[in-house]
Amino acid sequence: MQRPFLSALMAAVAVSACEIPDEPPLSDTITEGFGIVVQNPEWPIVHNRYMNLYESGGGDQHLYLSPAGAYAFDLVLTGGIIEQDGLFAVINGEYLITDNTTKLFMTERADPMAIFQPVYGCNPDTDELQVELEFVERRGDGDLPGGHICVRSAAGERHEFRWSPPENPAWDDERPCIPVSLVIDRSEPPPIPTPSGSSSIIIPTPTGPSGPTATPDIFADVTSEGFAFVGCAPEEGPAGDGIPTRTLNGELYADDELTNELCVQYCGSRGYAYAGSEYGRECWCGNSYPPTRQPGNTLADLAGCNMRCGGDDGQWCGGGGWMNLYEACGENEPCVNAEFLPAAKRH
Ligand SMILES: *[C@@H]1O[C@H](CO)[C@@H](O)[C@H](O)[C@H]1NC(C)=O
C-alpha cells in the first residue's frame, strides 16, 4: 500500500526539518559582526565556501570565494546593506551578455546598492537553523527588485560574486553563474592565508623610462586611438556639484589592468562619444556630461587625477572622485588634446 508509506515518509521529513521560528520578520539591521558562507549542495565546487574580500585597488574590494582573499568576519547589515568599514556591497559593472549578470563588489562610492533581508532557513547538511541573507533588490538608477546572487569562475581560478536579474533567460554552460544562498556565519574565522595565496592587486613592473619611480606625464596621449584628452573632470560626490549622477552614465567597464588605451577602445567600440578612467581601474562611457563637470584648463585642475592605472603605472587613470576624461575625435577633424595653462599663483 502506497499511501501509508508516503505519509510516513512525509512525517519523517517533517520531523527532521529544522523548525523555522514563527515570529515577526528578522530585522534588516545586524550590528554584531558576521561572515558569510555560501551554500548550494547541488554544486559541491562552491558549497560551504566563504565569501572573502580581495583588494581591487583604489579602495574597492572584490568579493571572491575562499581561498582567494581574506575572510570577512566583521560585516554588518545596515537597513539591508552589507557594510564593512565604510565600504558597501553594490551591483555594477563588468556586465556580461553571455550570462546577463553584473558584478557584486564592495565600494565606498554611490553605485546601485545590493539590498538583503535576513530570513531563517535550514542548513542543507546539518539541518540546523540558520539565518540567510535573501536578496531583495538592486537599489538606485531605478530599483530592480528580485533576482539572485550567484558565483562564477573568474580569472586566476577564483570565483566571483555576481547578480542575476529576475527570470534571467541567459545561462552560460561553459561558465555557469551558480546560484547560492548567503548564510550568516560566526564560526572561528579560518586561518589567514599565507602571503603567496593572498591577495593584492598585481601591478606590472614597468620597464624603460617610465619606471616605477618616474612620474607619469600629466595625461596619457591616446589620440592614436581617436580620442583627445579633455581634462580631469569631477565625478559625483564631494568633488562634483552635489548632483548624485555619474559624470558619464552610459556604461562601466572595470579592470584591474586598466589603461587609458583600453578605456577609450572599450567606449569607442561601443559608439560612445566620451570615455573616462577613474580610480585606477574603472572606465566610464557616455555620450554627454553635465556642464557643471566641465574640467578646468590649468595644470592645477589636473591635481585630482592622481591614481596610476592598474595596467600601467606610467599613466594616470583618474582619482577618487575624478576622471581622466577623453572625447572621441570627429572623422574629418584633427584629434588634438586640450592644453593646460600654468596655475594662477595663490597668495
Ligand atoms: C537579462 O535579463 C532580463 C530579465 O531580468 C531580460 O529582460 C533581458 O532580456 C536579459 N538580457 C539578456 C541579454 O539575456
The ligand as a Tripos MOL2 file, in Angstrom:
@<TRIPOS>MOLECULE
LIG
   14    14     1     0     0
SMALL
NO_CHARGES

@<TRIPOS>ATOM
      1 C1         18.6130   39.9030  -18.9500 C.3       1 LIG1
      2 O1         17.5780   39.5870  -18.0310 O.3       1 LIG1
      3 C2         16.3920   40.3490  -18.1430 C.3       1 LIG1
      4 C3         15.3870   39.8160  -17.1670 C.3       1 LIG1
      5 O2         15.5880   40.2770  -15.9130 O.3       1 LIG1
      6 C4         15.8020   40.2660  -19.5460 C.3       1 LIG1
      7 O3         14.7220   41.1510  -19.6480 O.3       1 LIG1
      8 C5         16.8660   40.6200  -20.5560 C.3       1 LIG1
      9 O4         16.3540   40.4120  -21.8510 O.3       1 LIG1
     10 C6         18.0880   39.7440  -20.3530 C.3       1 LIG1
     11 N1         19.1130   40.0970  -21.3320 N.am      1 LIG1
     12 C7         19.8460   39.1770  -21.9610 C.2       1 LIG1
     13 C8         20.8660   39.7010  -22.9020 C.3       1 LIG1
     14 O5         19.7200   37.9830  -21.7980 O.2       1 LIG1
@<TRIPOS>BOND
     1     1     2 1
     2     1    10 1
     3     2     3 1
     4     3     4 1
     5     3     6 1
     6     4     5 1
     7     6     7 1
     8     6     8 1
     9     8     9 1
    10     8    10 1
    11    10    11 1
    12    11    12 1
    13    12    13 1
    14    12    14 2
@<TRIPOS>SUBSTRUCTURE
     1 LIG1         1 GROUP 0 **** ****
